[in-house]
Amino acid sequence: MVAESRGARARAEATLAVHCTGVHALARLLANSQSVEPGRWPLKGQITDGLFTA
């Protein structure tokens, strides 16, 4: 029973880490999108606005 709870906790922590990494990547894309010319990489204005809303 103890081993099962440790395994479940490890899976939950791994899932949380993956989500945090994804959020961080989106935040960096949004930050980088603010400093480039409109219509240029990495994201278009409509996508950036939608992600900020989300």
C-alpha positions as CSV (number, residue, x, y, z in Angstrom):
1,M,0.0,0.0,0.0
2,V,2.8,2.4,0.8
3,A,4.5,1.7,-2.5
4,E,1.3,2.3,-4.4
5,S,0.7,5.7,-2.7
6,R,4.3,6.7,-3.5
7,G,3.8,5.7,-7.1
8,A,0.6,7.7,-7.3
9,R,2.3,10.7,-5.8
10,A,5.2,10.5,-8.2
11,R,2.8,10.3,-11.2
12,A,0.8,13.3,-9.9
13,E,4.1,15.3,-9.4
14,A,5.3,14.3,-12.9
15,T,1.9,15.5,-14.4
16,L,2.1,18.8,-12.5
17,A,5.7,19.3,-13.7
18,V,4.6,18.7,-17.4
19,H,1.8,21.2,-17.0
20,C,4.1,23.8,-15.4
21,T,6.6,23.4,-18.2
22,G,3.8,23.9,-20.8
23,V,2.5,27.1,-19.0
24,H,6.1,28.4,-18.8
25,A,6.6,27.8,-22.5
26,L,3.4,29.6,-23.4
27,A,4.4,32.5,-21.1
28,R,7.8,32.8,-22.8
29,L,6.1,32.7,-26.3
30,L,3.7,35.5,-25.2
31,A,6.6,37.6,-23.8
32,N,8.6,37.1,-27.0
33,S,5.6,38.0,-29.1
34,Q,5.3,41.4,-27.5
35,S,8.8,42.5,-28.5
36,V,8.8,41.7,-32.2
37,E,7.3,43.5,-35.1
38,P,3.6,42.8,-35.8
39,G,3.0,39.8,-38.1
40,R,6.4,38.3,-37.3
41,W,7.4,35.2,-35.4
42,P,6.6,33.7,-32.9
43,L,2.9,34.4,-32.7
44,K,0.3,36.4,-34.6
45,G,-1.8,39.0,-32.8
46,Q,-5.0,37.0,-32.7
47,I,-3.3,34.0,-31.2
48,T,-1.5,36.2,-28.7
49,D,-4.7,37.9,-27.7
50,G,-6.5,34.5,-27.3
51,L,-3.7,33.1,-25.1
52,F,-3.7,36.2,-22.9
53,T,-7.5,35.7,-22.5
54,A,-7.0,32.1,-21.6
